[in-house]
Structures are given as C-alpha cells and as structure tokens.
Amino acid sequence: MGTPDFSVPALDALVAAGHDVACIYTQPPRPAGRGKRDRPTPVHRRAVELGLPVRHPVSLKEASEHSDFSDLETDIAVVVAYGLLLPQAVLNAPVRGCLNIHASLLPRWRGAAPIHRAILAGDAETGVCIMQMDAGLDTGPVLLRDVTAIGPEDTTGDLHDRLADLGATLVVRALEELEALTPVPQSEEGITYARKIDKAEARIDWTRPGQDIDRQIRGLSPFPGAWCDVNGERVKLLRSRLTNGSGVPGTHLGGFCIVCGEGAVQIVEAQREGKRPMTAVEILRGMDLPQRLG
C-alpha cells in the first residue's frame, strides 16, 4: 500500500525477496501535465510493469472496501506513504497486521513531511522505522530502526532517495525476522509532528540567519523549492552552503553569494522560471544578479 516514488523501492524489494504480493493499493490516478489527463501514481505504474493487480479506491471507509480487502486473506500489509487513512477493519484484516515504513526516528517527526522537517530543524541524523500500525498517527510500536546522518549539504531530495532504499532493505529484514522481533512502544518524550509543507514557507527572507536560510533551501528542495525575487523573476534556490559575509541582508557579494541576517549563503544550484535546474555557474551566464535580491 503506497503511492509516490518513495514507495517504489519497497515494492521492488518485496518482489525481489520472493514474497507473494497479493495486491497493490495506491491512490487513484489524478489529472497532471498540460493536458490534465489522469496520471497513475508511481506505485501504480511500477505494479503494472511487474504484472501485479492494482486497486485505487478513493477511500477505504466503505464496508465494501473492508470486505474486499479482507477477501485477499493476506498475512501482512506493508504500508509506505500510502496517503489514505486505514480504518480499524483494514488494520485488523491481515493475520499479522500492517507494517508501516516511516521516514524518521519515531517518535520524532510523526506525520506527513518528516524528511523536510528534519532538515528544516537542523537535525544531525534521521532514519527509518518499521512500525506496527495502530489507529493513531504514527504511534504504533517499532520493530526495527536504522539511522543515517544528515550531511551539511543534503537536500530533502538526497535524503528521500537514501531513506527510500533504507526502508526497502529494512522492511524485507523485518519480514524475515518477524517471529524474533519484539515491538518496542514509542517513548512519550521527544514527540514532534511533521506538518505538511505549506508553499507560504518557501519565500526566502534574507533578514533571517544564514543557517536558517540554508536549511530552508535544502529542506524545500526539490519541492516546493525555496525562492527569491531576482529582477522580477521567481528563482528557486535548490542547493546551498554556509559561507562568510556581512552587510545588508539580500546583498549580492559576487558569484551567487548572498548576505543574510547573520552570515551568508553560497547558492550552488538554482532554477529559473520554465528552465531546468542549473549550477550557479551556469545560471549566472544568462542572468545578471542585482546588487540586492528581493
């Protein structure tokens, strides 16, 4: 049960490990692209390539959906970034329950955007938990966890790919060792919630400390992309690093180095409107930065 690109490595790993995948549940196709034609989810497309049956209900609230799910007679359900609430009847249907792959070190960053929030908060590490699902929001006991460091230049995109692979490896191990694993209840201390990213968080305020702006750029890359105004054009800033600098916030110091409220940031990669992402060197060949950015 999964939907975005993050879920695909887990599906591939389960198939490669020889598990009998009875059915794929994913969110329905939705209009996308210029023609607004319905586009299947990444998990849907991969399931078709693998020859697996796919279901994409709008909701799992109806009794008919409960019975259809129960009729699969599964041993276990693996859930990763599915995006729909699982009613208790669905949670109870598999013989061994439902396992969730969650991209944080629970109980830190329960909720929708744990990868973004870990970088935005300046966390030094994150990881993946394999959790036995219950009715709460990411509150179930943890069977396995693994940790990865967050590097000083890691973006959400970098961490997303690393954690997707880590989760795929870990869930296969969890299924292999299931009989020997002891579910560990989550601590009541250190609970934080990773609320969904709001596009209003994306505009850069150069009066903030450079550390915060660097985290904002990396934490919102590649989507929705932190941005600033350059000569009336919205430019997304996708990769950055901290550097030295002082002066009026927003001042251009040369290259693509911008003064912040404290210190400065060096832009490494950016994207102009309607263009592909480019290195700072590439983007400055076709764009003159003003003395001060908006």
C-alpha positions in Angstrom: 0.0 0.0 0.0 1.8 3.0 -1.3 1.7 5.9 -3.7 4.7 8.2 -4.5 8.2 7.5 -5.7 9.3 6.9 -2.1 7.2 3.7 -2.0 8.6 2.1 -5.2 11.9 0.7 -3.8 10.0 -1.1 -1.1 7.7 -2.8 -3.7 10.7 -3.8 -5.8 12.4 -5.2 -2.7 9.4 -7.3 -1.6 9.1 -8.8 -5.1 12.9 -9.4 -5.4 12.8 -11.2 -2.0 10.2 -13.6 -3.3 7.2 -12.5 -1.3 3.8 -13.3 -2.8 2.3 -9.8 -3.3 -1.5 -10.4 -3.4 -2.5 -6.9 -4.4 -1.3 -3.3 -4.7 -3.3 -0.5 -3.1 -2.5 3.1 -4.3 -4.2 6.4 -4.7 -6.3 7.0 -7.8 -4.9 8.5 -11.0 -5.2 12.3 -11.0 -5.0 15.0 -13.6 -1.5 16.1 -14.4 0.6 17.8 -17.0 -0.5 20.3 -19.6 -3.4 18.2 -20.9 -4.6 17.5 -17.4 -5.0 13.8 -18.3 -5.3 11.3 -15.5 -1.9 10.0 -14.5 -1.3 6.8 -12.5 0.8 7.1 -9.4 4.5 5.9 -9.4 3.5 2.8 -7.5 0.6 2.1 -9.9 2.9 2.3 -12.9 5.5 0.0 -11.3 2.9 -2.5 -10.3 1.7 -2.7 -13.9 5.2 -3.3 -15.1 5.5 -6.1 -12.5 2.2 -7.6 -13.6 0.6 -7.2 -10.2 -3.1 -6.4 -9.6 -3.8 -2.8 -8.6 -6.7 -1.2 -6.7 -7.0 2.5 -6.2 -10.1 3.3 -4.1 -10.8 7.0 -3.3 -11.4 6.0 0.3 -11.3 2.9 2.5 -14.2 3.9 4.7 -16.9 1.9 3.0 -17.8 -1.6 4.3 -17.5 -3.0 0.8 -13.8 -1.9 0.7 -13.3 -3.6 4.1 -14.7 -6.9 2.8 -12.7 -6.6 -0.5 -9.5 -6.1 1.5 -10.3 -8.9 3.9 -11.1 -11.3 1.0 -7.4 -11.1 -0.1 -6.6 -13.2 3.0 -3.2 -11.7 3.4 -0.6 -12.5 6.1 0.6 -8.9 6.4 0.2 -5.5 4.7 3.2 -3.3 4.1 2.3 0.4 4.0 4.6 3.2 2.9 3.4 6.7 2.1 0.0 5.5 1.0 -1.8 8.7 1.9 -5.2 7.2 2.9 -6.4 6.6 6.4 -6.6 2.9 7.2 -9.8 2.1 9.2 -9.6 -0.4 12.1 -11.3 -3.0 10.0 -8.4 -2.8 7.4 -5.8 -2.7 10.1 -7.2 -5.9 11.6 -7.6 -7.8 8.3 -4.1 -9.2 7.7 -3.2 -12.1 10.0 0.0 -10.3 11.2 -1.4 -6.8 10.9 0.0 -3.8 9.0 3.7 -2.7 8.9 4.5 0.9 8.1 7.8 2.2 6.8 8.2 5.7 8.3 11.0 8.0 7.3 12.0 9.3 10.8 13.3 8.2 14.1 10.0 7.9 15.9 8.6 9.5 18.0 10.4 12.4 16.4 8.6 13.7 13.3 5.3 11.8 13.2 3.2 12.9 10.3 3.2 13.9 6.7 6.6 15.6 6.0 9.3 14.0 8.2 12.2 14.4 5.7 11.6 18.1 5.0 11.1 18.8 8.7 14.3 17.0 9.8 16.4 19.2 7.5 14.5 22.4 8.3 15.0 21.8 12.0 18.8 21.2 11.6 18.7 17.6 12.8 22.1 15.9 12.7 20.5 12.5 11.9 17.3 10.8 10.8 16.4 7.3 9.7 13.7 4.8 9.1 11.4 2.9 11.5 9.4 -0.2 10.7 6.3 0.3 12.8 3.4 -2.0 13.7 0.4 0.2 12.8 -2.4 1.1 15.2 -5.2 3.6 15.0 -3.1 6.6 15.9 -0.9 8.9 13.7 2.4 7.0 13.6 2.0 6.0 17.2 2.5 2.2 16.9 5.4 0.1 18.4 8.6 0.0 16.5 10.0 -3.4 15.3 13.2 -2.1 13.6 15.0 1.1 13.0 18.1 2.3 11.2 19.9 5.6 11.3 21.6 7.8 8.7 23.5 11.1 9.2 22.2 14.3 7.6 25.1 15.9 5.8 25.7 19.7 5.8 24.7 19.9 2.1 22.0 17.2 2.0 18.7 18.2 0.4 15.3 16.7 1.0 15.7 15.0 -2.4 19.0 13.4 -1.4 17.6 12.2 1.9 14.4 11.0 0.3 16.3 8.6 -2.1 18.6 7.4 0.7 15.7 6.7 3.1 13.6 5.0 0.5 16.3 2.5 -0.2 17.0 2.1 3.5 13.3 1.5 4.2 13.1 -1.1 1.4 16.0 -3.0 2.9 14.7 -2.8 6.4 11.2 -4.0 5.7 12.5 -7.1 3.9 14.6 -7.8 7.0 11.6 -7.2 9.3 9.6 -9.8 7.4 12.4 -12.3 7.5 12.9 -11.8 11.3 9.3 -11.2 12.2 8.9 -14.1 14.6 12.0 -13.0 16.6 11.3 -9.2 16.7 9.9 -7.6 19.8 7.7 -4.5 19.2 9.0 -1.6 21.3 6.5 1.1 22.4 7.4 4.6 21.4 8.7 6.9 24.1 6.3 9.5 25.5 9.2 12.0 25.3 10.6 13.7 22.3 7.3 13.6 20.3 7.2 16.1 17.4 4.8 16.4 14.4 5.9 16.9 10.8 3.1 19.0 9.4 2.6 19.3 5.7 4.8 21.8 3.9 2.9 25.0 3.1 4.0 26.9 0.0 3.9 30.0 2.1 7.1 28.7 3.8 9.0 28.8 0.5 9.8 32.5 0.1 13.2 33.5 1.5 13.5 36.3 4.0 17.1 37.4 3.7 17.0 39.0 7.2 16.9 35.6 8.8 20.2 34.0 9.9 22.2 32.2 7.2 21.9 28.9 9.0 18.1 29.1 8.8 18.1 30.1 5.1 20.5 27.3 4.2 18.2 24.8 5.9 15.2 26.3 4.2 16.8 26.0 0.8 17.9 22.4 1.3 14.8 21.3 3.2 12.4 22.5 0.5 14.5 21.1 -2.4 13.4 20.0 -4.9 9.7 20.7 -3.9 8.2 23.1 -3.4 11.6 24.9 -3.7 12.6 27.9 -1.7 12.6 31.0 -3.8 13.5 34.7 -4.1 12.8 37.5 -6.4 15.6 38.3 -9.0 14.7 41.3 -11.2 11.0 40.4 -11.0 11.6 36.7 -11.7 10.9 34.0 -9.2 14.0 31.9 -9.0 14.1 28.7 -7.0 17.2 28.0 -4.9 17.9 24.3 -4.7 21.3 23.8 -3.2 23.4 25.9 -0.9 26.1 26.0 1.7 27.0 28.4 4.5 29.8 30.9 3.9 31.2 34.1 5.4 29.8 37.5 4.6 28.3 40.7 6.1 26.3 43.7 5.0 22.7 44.5 4.2 20.6 41.3 4.0 19.9 40.3 0.5 23.1 42.0 -0.9 24.9 40.1 -3.7 28.6 39.6 -2.8 29.7 38.2 -6.1 29.2 34.8 -7.7 25.9 33.6 -6.2 26.8 34.5 -2.6 24.0 36.4 -0.7 24.2 38.2 2.7 21.8 37.0 5.3 20.7 38.5 8.7 23.8 36.6 10.1 26.5 35.4 7.8 25.8 34.5 4.2 24.9 31.6 1.9 26.5 30.4 -1.3 24.0 29.2 -3.8 25.2 26.0 -5.5 22.2 25.2 -7.7 19.1 27.1 -8.8 16.2 27.1 -11.3 14.8 29.9 -13.3 11.1 30.0 -14.3 10.5 27.5 -17.1 14.1 26.2 -17.1 15.8 23.1 -15.8 17.9 23.2 -12.6 21.3 24.6 -13.2 24.6 25.1 -11.3 25.3 28.6 -10.1 28.0 29.0 -12.7 25.5 28.0 -15.5 22.7 30.2 -14.3 24.9 33.3 -13.9 26.0 33.0 -17.6 22.5 34.1 -18.6 21.3 36.2 -15.6 22.8 39.3 -14.0 22.1 39.5 -10.3 21.0 42.8 -8.9 23.0 44.4 -6.1 20.2 43.3 -3.8 17.8 40.4 -4.1 14.1 40.5 -3.1 
